[in-house]
Amino acid sequence: MQLLSIVSAIVALALAVLWACVGGAALTGRLKRNRWFGVRSDQTMKSEEAFALGNKVAAPGFLGAALVLLIGGVLAFGGRWGFVLGFGAILVGLVIVSVVAGLGMRIAATVPDAEESGGCGCCSGSSHDAAADHDEGGCADDPASDCGASSCGSCALQGMCTTEAAPDAKTTGTAH
């Protein structure tokens, strides 16, 4: 029994350190897309943004699981039946991580793919020349032609969707 308590304590403490490091890195934005740590699924691996968002959402759960494992690992050293607390903490930690990983995957799935946004102009969120995008990406010559087709609204915010005939909100006294 004593050996099982020590084994469960060591496993719980090792997992606590692992999930604390992953949760802390994800929460602060230092966890980069990789194949080993964090929430890794089709949804999170489709882009850097999806990976960062999915893991940032899951990070508090990773840290909570690490706390549960730390407490369970310490208590596992405390007696004849300590292995029950150690293995119980491991099971609870796995459940917590599984639930928050699922939540992170669902949130990451909401991040649009580069292909979905059209890959051109201001609505793709790209930082390079919009004119080059229109020439290379096969997008329309008119930058405002995709207005209303994207949920980002950045074209409208930059005034590209307004026409010269549109009334000015300041002169009419109405808010849009």
N, C-alpha and C positions, 0 to 999 in steps of 0.2 A: 504494500500500500504506500509506503514512504517513497519508493522509487517512482510510482505512478504520480504522486503529488509533485515530485521534483520535475519530472518530464512535462507534466501539464503546466507547471509554473514557467518553465523555460520556454515552451512553445507559446504560451500566452504573452509573455513579456517580449519575445522576439516579434510576434505579430503586432504588438502594441507599438513597438519602435518603428516597424515598417509602415504601419498605417498612419502613425503620427507624422512621419517624414513625408509621406505622399500627400496627406491631407494638408499639412502646412505649406508644402510647395505648390499645391493646386490652389489653395486659398490666396496665396500671395502672387500667383501668376508665374512662378518660376518652373512649373512642371511643363516641359515641352513635349510635344507629341512623340511617343516612343512605343516600342512593342512590349515593354515589360511592366511598367508601373502606371497606375491610374485606371480610369474607366476606358477600356479598349473594346470598341465594337465598330460595326460598319457605320453607325451614326456618328460616333465621335472621331473616327479616323478619316472621315471624308475631307476635313480641312483643319488647319491650325485653330481657327476660330471655334469650330465645333468641339474640338478636343478641349480647348481651354474652358469653354462655357460649360460643357458637361462635367468636367472635373471640378470646376469652381462650385457648381451646384452640389456635387457629391462631397466636397471637402469637409463641411461641418459633420456629416455622418461618419466620415473616416476618422475625424478627431474624436467623436463620441465613442466610436468602436474602440479606438486606442485607449480611451479612459476606462471603459469597461474591462478591457483586457489587462490593463495595468492593475486595476483593483483586484480582479480575479487571479492574476498571476501572483500578486503579493499574498493574497489570502490562501493560495494553494500551498504555500510553504508552512501554513499554520497548524498542521495537525494530521491526524490519522486519515481523515476523510477530505483532506484538502484537494485531492485530485478531482473531486466532484465540482468544487468551485472553479478550479482551473479549466476543466473541460467544459463546464457550463458557460464560463466566460468566453471560451473559444467559439462555442455554438452561437451565443448571443451576438458576439462580434461579427461572425460570418453572416448572420441574418441582417444585421444593421448594414453592413457593407453591401450585401446583395440588394437590399431595398433602395439605398441611396444610389447605387450604380444604375439600377433601373430608371430611377428618376433622372439621373444625369444623361442617360441614353435618350430618354423621351425629350428632354430639353434640347439636347444636341441635334435631334432630328428636325427641330424647327429652324435651324440655321440653313438658309438657302444655299444650294450648290452654285458654283460660279456659272455653270451652264444655264441654270434656271433663271438667273437674273439677266441673261442676254450677253453678259461679258462686254458691254460697251458703255461709254459715256458715264455720266454722273451717277446713274442709278445702279451701276454695278459696284459702286463703292471703291473703284480702283483709283490709285493716286497718280496714274500716268496720263498722258495726253489723250483727251477724249477724241480729238480729230483722228489720231492714229488708230484708235479703236474702231472708229467708223470705217476707215479705209481697209484695215486688216480683218476685222471681225465680221464684215458683211452686214453691219447695222445700217439703218437708214441714214441718209445724209443730213436729215433734219434732227438735231439733238432732242427736240421736244416730241418726236414721233412716238416715243415709248411712254409718254406721260400717261399715267393712269394704269399702265401695265405692270408696274412694280409697286410693291408695298412700302418701299423705302421712303418715297416722297421727297428725295433729295432734289429732284429736278424742280419740283414745285417750290421748294424752299429757296432755290437759287434764282427763281423768277423765270425759269425757262418755259414754264407752261402757261404763262400769262401772255395775252395778246395785247397789242397796242390799243385795241378797242375796249379792253376790259376797264371798268370804272375803278378809279383809285379809291381804296378804302378810307383814306384820310379826307377826301373831298365829299364822299357820300355819307360819312358818319356811321357806316355799318361795319361790323367785324365779320370776317370770313372764317 
